[in-house]
Structures are given as C-alpha cells and as structure tokens.
Amino acid sequence: MLVAALALLAFLSIQPLAALQWRLLLPAPRPSYPRLLRTFALASTANNGINSFVGHAAATALVAREPGVGSGPAIALLVLDQLVVAIVKLLVLALAVVMASGSAPLQRTSVLLPLGCAIVALLALLALSRRMATLPAWIPQRVRTLVTPVHQALREPGAPGAVLRALPVGVMIRVMEALAMVAMHVALGLTISTVQLPLLLGATAIATMLPIVPGNLGTYEGALVGVYLSLGVPLERALPAAALQHACQLTAAIVPGLLIAVLRVPHLRRPPTT
C-alpha cells in the first residue's frame, strides 16, 4: 500500500512540474507560480476528464484571464507547451527503440531515422524562427498550415530560449512518470528492468497523442498491456497492472482540479441553506 501511495505521489508531482514549465514558457510579466499551478490543475481536470481539446481550450482561456497575459501570450503558451511535449515524447520513443531488446540494427534505423528527422526539424524551426519573418515558399501548404502556429509562437520575444529552458522540466515530467511506473511494479510484484521501462513510457506517449476517448480510457491500458505481453508478463497480471496505473494517473490528474473548483470557485459552491 505504501509503495502504491508513492506511485500516486509521483503522478501528483507532475502537476507542479508542468506548472513550472508553463511559467518558463510565458513571457514577463507572468502570473505567480501558485496561480499557474491552480490554473494548470483546473485545465488538467478538463484535459483528462473530458478531452484534450477541451483541456487545451480551458487552459488557454484561464491563462488569458490572468492579469498582464491576454489571449496572444496564452495561445503562444499552448503552442510552445505542446512543442516541448512533442520533443520530449519523440526523445522517449527514440530511447524506447534504442533500449528495445532483440531489435535488429535495420529495424532500429528504420524507426530512429524518422524520429531523428522530426526532432532535428523541430530544433531547426526553433533555431531559425527568429530569423524568418515568414516561412519559405517552398514548404508545402499542408505543412505550412501545421507549422505556422508554431512559427508564430516562436517569433514571440524570448520564445526559443524559453523552450530550451523548459525542455529539462519536460524531461523531468517523464522521469516522474517512470518513477510512478517503478513504484506500481514493486507494489504489484512485477519485475520490469530499467532497460524495458522506456518501452512502457513510449507506449503511454503514443497512447496519449490522439484524444480518441475521454481520459484515453482503453487506449492507455491497451498500449501498456501490449508492451507487458511482449515482455512476457501474463495477461492476468498485465491487465490489472495497466488499469491500476491508469487509475493512479487519472486520479492525480483530475482530483486536484476538482477540489480547487469546488473549494475556490465561487459559482461552484453550494448556495447557503436558509
């Protein structure tokens, strides 16, 4: 029970780190850290309880209402935050491929090459954004549509440096997720080596990329179960391990925002009885 509580604590520590990532990405004058932590908790409840699109919209609206921020920096924050998340997820996936036992060199190269190209492209966009007022005309229109919001956000003063400062925090978020997994494995008596752990992190990274269902219910568990089975964990142990891990993750992501909403937002309080 104590080890399971440590897993929940590790998942809970993600929110303070994510709020710090927001603060590093926002230009001055920025809200105080406690206010950003409260805002992130509320957005996380919408993100994990309903849908990531709803969560991102809520986050942008809440941050825009903070004194001295406004809609422009709030939208830029959303774009830059997702850029940091994307880079870290790509790094996790690359690490998972490298650490995968039994992978042939050709198989590793076939996966690492596109991942490496994607990371290099993102870093190149980060480095060149300040020098390019507009995107080059040779870029295909569909790519321009996807890249333009990122380019505009990176054109904000200090944005490239903020992304670089936020990247270590993004890595720490994945480290805390890994520690939560380790604690959960210890609590359930599963033997997962540090070499195999990146595979599980890669599975959750893929499962949370597309908001197919609220809270990634089913997709999160399915991705983990698939990796557990490939590692030799029996199905009867893989299913509860994936379900309990996701339950801990959702509890840590949803409950703090719910408590803040009920206790701190006036219009959500119960009216006094007469």
Secondary structure, 3 states (H helix, E strand, C coil): CHHHHHHHHHHHCHHHHHHHHHHHHCCCCCCCHHHHHHHHHHHHHHHHHCCHHHHHHHHHHHHHCCCCCCHHHHHHHHHHHHHHHHHHHHHHHHHHHHHCCCCCHHHHHHHHHHHHHHHHHHHHHHHHCCCCCCCCCCCCHHHHHHHHHHHHHHCCCCHHHHHHHHHHHHHHHHHHHHHHHHHHHHHHCCCCCCCCHHHHHHHHHHHCCCCCCHHHCCHHHHHHHHHHHHCCCCHHHHHHHHHHHHHHHHHHHHHHHHHHHHHHCHHHCCCCCC
